[in-house]
């Protein structure tokens, strides 16, 4: 059984460490996307919301979104390793992480 892991990473300085930990926890691959939060987009790209800039602060370049198909139960071990490395998504503004069940997937034979 597979799950779909989604990480929206606000603290991009953690990207390399998180990817290394993913491999250590058994992830076989991932895709990294450039992304931007809704508040930042509105504040800097939609003139009517320009007042939000004071609340949001300096415009940063982007977030990173990591997506991967992982084996069921991956998140538990992954979170333990992250916490042991001082990366705790439940504290601070590191980002958000979620897993969704995958009912079907077409994968290369080496990933089954």
Secondary structure, 3 states (H helix, E strand, C coil): CEEEEEEEECCHHHHHHHHHHHHHCCCCCCEEEEECCHHHHHHHHCHHHHHHHHHHCCCCCCEEEEEEEEECCHHHHHHHHHHHCCCCCCCCCCEEEEEEEECCCCCCHHHC
